[in-house]
Amino acid sequence: MDSFYNDFPERSKRKTHFWKGVLLGSLVGGLIVATVFFYFAGTLLSREYTAPPLTQDSEERNGNEESYVPLDISPQAMEYYLAVVNAAERATPPVVGISNFGVVYDFFGRGSLQQRSSGSGVIIRSDGYIVTNYHVIENSRELVVSLGSGEEFPATVVGADPPTDLAVIKIDKKGLPTAKMADSDKLRVGEPAIAIGNPLGLDFQQSVTKGVVSALERSITIQGQNFSFIQTDAAINDGNSGGALVNIKGELIGINTAKIKISGVEGMGFAIPSNTVKQISNTLIEKGRVVRPWIGVYISTLTPFDAQRFGLSVQSGILVQEVVKGGPADRAGIVSMDVILEIEGTKLTDISQLQQLLQKFSVGETVEIILARGQEKLVVPVTLDELPENMD
């Protein structure tokens, strides 16, 4: 301890020399930096500044920050840029947020009404009809719709169709913006696709993501029914369900419904085609439920291997595995191991064809079926029944 205090004058002297050195170095460095700065500043100021050229469109928009358009891009790129922006602007207003409230029980068994989930929806009629996914409104006690304006309205369920994951709800409001539906049968792989919805809840309401139509007619079987979906790589996250998938014109091409959630897999989302949405939503509004025609058989797609194994006379078609007793096929005399070849002149090679074809007919309508039985071909009239609810 004493040696420390005895040495203090020497330490103080060394510290004084040190700080003098630091100060001198700082002054010299500052002079060098200032010299370099003024040299380059003088050089730059001596040059004449030339502003980048403005396009005609840019000149018209100059001074209007709300109409900002990037400069120095090709006319083709400008046209595409504006098309995407315009499509998003047209398609966004009809997209709403949907909050699903249900009874939630605590540890002591006490129940309270709380928000269980949230999703999206699309206004399809100006008097308050909204289409969404069935799983967005499933098991709800109360539904609240949030418009882009911030207004909130209670909603009632008009009808639901679990097999297609579609539902229609309604709010008491008129004069609403509506989505314009495109013909989804005319879609092409690779064309732009814009997804609009509410990922992760209303804090991110009416978010827009862009991608392409990755594939068409992705076949997925849900509860025994086969349905086709649009595949897209436009980002679809939790909360986007029930939202809009639109084309470059801002027209509705599908209702976003699902994405593949597997580690390492990105950009695989699915949407219900607009033609299906239009058909199902109209039926739900008119009848409250979807009535599907049914012929009363359990079937499978016939393969050449099965044809050889069972000793059948045809190599393709729809193999009847079982006939429902008392159903339309049973009444018409169709039996197990018959092969359905045609319905009303349309040749069938896959069960998805049969299910889609039946949707074109009405309950009570009689259709002509050509089938193979052994070495014979038979023409059988079948009167369609309504698909029982417990077989959805």
C-alpha positions in Angstrom: 0.0 0.0 0.0 2.9 2.5 0.9 4.8 1.8 -2.3 1.7 2.7 -4.3 1.5 6.2 -2.7 5.2 6.7 -2.9 5.2 6.0 -6.6 2.2 8.3 -7.3 4.2 11.4 -8.5 6.0 9.3 -11.1 2.7 7.7 -12.2 1.1 11.1 -12.6 4.1 12.3 -14.6 3.8 9.4 -17.0 0.1 9.9 -17.4 0.6 13.6 -18.3 3.1 12.7 -21.1 0.6 10.1 -22.3 -2.4 12.5 -22.7 -0.1 15.1 -24.4 0.7 12.5 -27.0 -3.0 11.6 -27.5 -3.9 15.3 -27.9 -1.2 15.9 -30.5 -2.1 12.8 -32.5 -5.8 13.9 -32.6 -4.9 17.4 -33.9 -2.7 15.9 -36.7 -5.4 13.4 -37.6 -8.1 16.1 -37.7 -6.0 18.3 -40.0 -5.5 15.4 -42.4 -9.3 14.5 -42.5 -10.3 18.1 -43.0 -7.8 18.5 -45.9 -9.2 15.4 -47.7 -12.8 16.5 -47.1 -12.4 20.0 -48.5 -10.5 18.6 -51.5 -13.3 16.2 -52.5 -16.1 18.7 -51.6 -14.5 21.3 -53.9 -14.2 18.7 -56.7 -17.9 17.7 -56.4 -19.2 21.3 -56.2 -17.2 22.2 -59.3 -19.1 19.6 -61.3 -22.5 20.4 -62.9 -25.3 18.2 -61.4 -27.5 16.5 -64.0 -30.8 15.1 -62.8 -31.9 11.7 -64.1 -34.4 11.9 -66.9 -38.1 11.6 -66.0 -40.5 9.6 -68.0 -43.6 11.3 -69.3 -45.6 9.4 -66.7 -43.1 10.4 -64.0 -43.4 14.1 -64.9 -47.1 13.9 -64.6 -46.8 12.4 -61.2 -44.0 14.6 -59.9 -44.8 16.1 -56.6 -47.5 13.5 -55.8 -46.0 11.1 -53.3 -49.1 8.9 -53.3 -48.6 8.2 -57.0 -45.0 7.3 -56.7 -43.6 5.2 -59.6 -40.0 3.9 -59.8 -37.9 5.7 -62.4 -35.5 4.3 -65.0 -37.3 1.0 -65.7 -38.4 -0.3 -69.0 -42.0 0.4 -70.3 -42.7 -3.3 -70.0 -41.5 -3.5 -66.4 -43.5 -0.3 -65.6 -46.6 -1.8 -67.1 -46.2 -5.0 -65.0 -45.5 -2.9 -61.9 -48.6 -0.8 -62.3 -50.7 -3.9 -63.1 -49.7 -5.6 -59.8 -50.3 -2.4 -57.8 -53.7 -1.8 -59.5 -54.7 -5.4 -59.0 -53.9 -5.2 -55.3 -55.8 -2.0 -54.9 -58.9 -3.3 -56.6 -58.9 -6.6 -54.7 -58.1 -5.5 -51.2 -61.3 -3.6 -50.1 -63.6 -6.7 -50.3 -61.2 -8.7 -48.0 -62.3 -8.7 -44.4 -61.1 -10.1 -41.1 -63.1 -12.7 -39.2 -62.8 -13.3 -35.4 -64.2 -16.6 -34.0 -65.3 -16.3 -30.4 -66.1 -19.5 -28.4 -66.4 -20.6 -24.8 -63.0 -21.2 -23.2 -62.8 -23.0 -19.9 -60.2 -22.4 -17.2 -58.5 -24.8 -14.8 -61.6 -24.6 -12.5 -64.1 -25.4 -15.2 -65.3 -21.8 -15.5 -66.3 -20.9 -19.0 -65.9 -17.4 -20.6 -66.4 -16.1 -24.2 -63.0 -15.5 -25.7 -61.5 -15.2 -29.2 -60.5 -18.7 -30.3 -59.1 -17.9 -33.7 -59.2 -15.5 -36.6 -59.1 -15.7 -40.3 -60.2 -13.9 -43.5 -63.2 -13.6 -45.8 -64.2 -12.1 -49.1 -67.3 -10.0 -49.7 -69.2 -11.5 -52.6 -72.4 -9.5 -52.4 -72.8 -5.8 -51.6 -75.6 -6.5 -49.1 -73.2 -8.2 -46.7 -72.7 -11.8 -47.9 -69.1 -13.0 -47.2 -67.5 -16.3 -48.3 -64.8 -17.8 -46.1 -63.4 -21.2 -45.0 -65.5 -23.5 -42.9 -62.7 -24.1 -40.5 -62.5 -20.3 -39.9 -66.1 -20.2 -38.4 -66.2 -23.8 -37.1 -67.7 -24.2 -33.6 -68.2 -20.5 -33.2 -70.5 -18.9 -30.6 -70.0 -15.4 -32.0 -68.5 -14.1 -35.2 -67.2 -10.6 -35.7 -66.3 -9.2 -39.1 -63.7 -6.4 -39.3 -63.8 -4.2 -42.5 -60.7 -2.5 -43.9 -62.2 0.8 -42.7 -61.9 -0.5 -39.1 -65.7 -1.0 -38.7 -66.8 -4.1 -36.9 -70.1 -6.0 -37.3 -71.5 -9.2 -35.8 -72.0 -11.9 -38.4 -74.4 -14.9 -38.7 -73.7 -18.2 -40.5 -75.8 -18.5 -43.7 -74.6 -22.0 -44.5 -71.5 -24.2 -44.4 -70.1 -27.1 -46.5 -67.4 -28.9 -44.6 -66.4 -31.2 -47.5 -65.2 -28.2 -49.5 -64.1 -26.2 -46.5 -66.4 -23.3 -47.6 -68.9 -21.2 -45.6 -71.0 -18.1 -46.2 -71.7 -15.6 -43.4 -73.6 -12.3 -43.4 -73.4 -8.9 -41.8 -76.0 -6.2 -41.6 -74.4 -3.7 -44.0 -75.2 -2.6 -47.5 -73.2 -0.9 -50.2 -70.1 -2.9 -49.6 -67.3 -3.4 -52.1 -67.4 -6.9 -53.7 -64.9 -9.2 -55.4 -65.2 -9.8 -59.1 -64.9 -13.5 -59.8 -62.7 -14.8 -62.6 -63.2 -18.1 -64.6 -60.8 -20.4 -62.8 -61.0 -22.9 -65.6 -59.0 -20.4 -67.8 -56.1 -20.2 -65.4 -52.6 -21.0 -66.7 -49.6 -22.3 -64.7 -47.1 -19.5 -64.2 -49.4 -16.5 -64.3 -49.2 -14.0 -61.4 -51.2 -14.8 -58.3 -51.7 -12.3 -55.4 -52.8 -13.5 -52.0 -54.6 -11.0 -49.7 -55.6 -11.8 -46.1 -54.9 -11.3 -42.4 -51.9 -13.4 -41.4 -51.4 -13.8 -37.7 -54.6 -11.8 -36.9 -56.0 -8.4 -37.5 -52.7 -6.6 -36.6 -51.6 -7.5 -40.1 -55.0 -7.0 -41.8 -55.2 -7.0 -45.6 -51.6 -8.0 -46.1 -50.6 -8.6 -49.8 -48.2 -11.3 -51.0 -47.3 -12.1 -54.6 -46.3 -15.3 -56.4 -47.5 -17.4 -59.3 -50.0 -20.2 -60.0 -47.8 -23.1 -59.4 -50.1 -25.9 -60.5 -53.8 -26.6 -61.3 -56.2 -29.3 -60.4 -54.2 -30.6 -57.4 -56.4 -33.4 -56.4 -57.1 -33.9 -52.7 -59.6 -36.3 -51.1 -61.6 -34.9 -48.2 -64.0 -37.1 -46.3 -64.5 -39.4 -49.3 -65.0 -36.5 -51.8 -62.4 -35.6 -54.3 -61.7 -31.9 -54.9 -59.3 -29.9 -57.1 -57.2 -27.0 -55.7 -55.0 -24.3 -57.2 -51.5 -24.5 -55.9 -49.5 -21.2 -55.4 -46.2 -20.1 -54.0 -47.7 -16.7 -52.8 -47.1 -16.7 -49.1 -50.1 -18.0 -47.2 -49.9 -18.0 -43.4 -52.1 -18.8 -40.5 -54.9 -16.2 -40.7 -54.9 -16.1 -44.5 -57.5 -18.8 -44.6 -60.6 -17.6 -46.3 -58.8 -14.7 -47.9 -58.5 -13.9 -51.6 -56.2 -15.2 -54.3 -56.5 -12.9 -57.3 -55.1 -12.6 -60.8 -53.2 -9.7 -62.4 -56.6 -8.0 -63.1 -57.6 -8.1 -59.4 -60.2 -10.8 -60.1 -60.9 -13.5 -57.6 -59.4 -16.8 -58.8 -59.6 -18.7 -55.5 -60.2 -18.7 -51.7 -57.0 -19.5 -49.8 -57.5 -22.6 -47.6 -54.3 -24.4 -46.7 -50.6 -24.7 -46.9 -48.2 -27.6 -46.4 -46.5 -27.2 -43.0 -43.5 -29.5 -43.2 -40.1 -28.6 -42.1 -38.0 -27.6 -45.1 -41.0 -27.1 -47.4 -41.9 -23.5 -48.4 -44.2 -22.0 -50.9 -46.9 -24.7 -51.2 -50.2 -23.1 -50.6 -53.7 -24.1 -51.9 -56.8 -22.3 -52.9 -60.3 -23.4 -53.7 -61.0 -22.4 -57.4 -63.4 -19.5 -57.9 -65.8 -21.6 -60.0 -66.2 -24.0 -57.1 -66.5 -21.0 -54.7 -69.2 -19.5 -56.9 -71.2 -22.7 -57.2 -71.0 -23.6 -53.5 -71.6 -20.1 -52.2 -74.7 -19.6 -54.4 -76.1 -22.9 -53.2 -75.5 -22.0 -49.5 -77.2 -18.6 -49.9 -80.2 -20.1 -51.6 -80.6 -23.4 -49.6 -78.4 -23.1 -46.6 -76.6 -26.3 -47.5 -75.2 -28.1 -50.5 -77.3 -30.9 -52.0 -75.1 -33.4 -53.9 -76.4 -36.1 -56.3 -75.4 -39.6 -55.5 -75.6 -43.0 -57.3 -74.9 -45.1 -54.2 -71.7 -47.0 -55.0 -68.2 -47.4 -53.5 -65.7 -47.2 -56.3 -62.1 -47.2 -57.3 -60.1 -46.3 -60.4 -59.6 -49.5 -62.5 -55.9 -50.1 -63.3 -54.6 -52.6 -65.9 -53.2 -54.7 -63.0 -56.6 -54.9 -61.4 -58.2 -55.7 -64.7 -55.8 -58.7 -65.2 -56.2 -59.8 -61.6 -60.0 -59.9 -61.7 -60.2 -61.1 -65.3 -62.1 -58.1 -66.6 -62.8 -57.5 -70.3 -61.8 -53.7 -70.1 -58.5 -52.1 -69.0 -59.8 -48.8 -67.7 -62.9 -47.2 -66.1 -64.5 -47.0 -62.6 -64.6 -50.3 -60.7 -67.7 -50.8 -58.6 -66.5 -52.3 -55.3 -69.7 -52.2 -53.4 -73.3 -51.2 -54.0 -75.3 -49.5 -51.3 -78.5 -51.4 -50.6 -81.6 -49.5 -51.7 -79.5 -46.7 -53.4 -79.9 -45.5 -57.0 -77.4 -48.0 -58.4 -79.0 -50.9 -56.5 -82.4 -50.0 -57.8 -81.0 -49.8 -61.4 -79.5 -53.3 -61.1 -75.8 -52.4 -60.9 -73.7 -54.9 -59.0 -70.2 -55.3 -57.5 -67.4 -55.7 -60.1 -69.3 -53.8 -62.8 -67.1 -51.3 -64.5 -68.6 -47.9 -65.3 -67.3 -46.7 -68.6 -69.5 -43.6 -69.5 -72.1 -41.3 -68.0 -74.2 -39.4 -70.5 -71.6 -39.8 -73.2 -68.6 -38.8 -71.1 -65.9 -41.5 -70.9 -64.5 -42.1 -67.4 -61.1 -43.3 -66.4 -60.7 -41.8 -62.9 -63.0 -41.5 -59.9 -62.4 -37.7 -59.7 -64.0 -37.5 -63.2 -67.1 -39.3 -61.9 -67.5 -37.1 -58.8 -67.0 -33.9 -60.8 -69.4 -35.0 -63.5 -72.1 -35.8 -61.1 -72.1 -32.2 -59.8 -73.5 -31.2 -63.2 -76.7 -33.1 -62.6 -79.5 -32.5 -60.2 -81.1 -34.8 -57.6 -84.0 -36.7 -59.2 -82.5 -36.5 -62.7 -82.0 -39.8 -64.6 -78.6 -40.3 -66.3 -77.6 -43.0 -68.8 -74.7 -45.1 -67.6 -72.7 -47.5 -69.9 -70.9 -50.3 -68.0 -69.0 -53.5 -68.6 -70.1 -56.7 -66.9 -68.0 -59.7 -67.9 -67.9 -59.7 -71.6 -71.0 -57.5 -72.1 -71.6 -53.8 -72.3 -74.9 -52.6 -70.7 -76.8 -49.3 -70.9 -78.4 -48.6 -67.5 -80.6 -45.6 -66.6 -80.0 -44.4 -63.0 -82.1 -41.9 -61.2 -79.9 -39.8 -58.8 -80.6 -39.4 -55.1 -79.4 -36.8 -52.7 -76.2 -37.7 -51.0 -77.1 -38.6 -47.3 -75.6 -36.1 -44.8 -73.9 -38.8 -42.8 -71.9 -39.8 -45.9 -70.3 -36.4 -46.5 
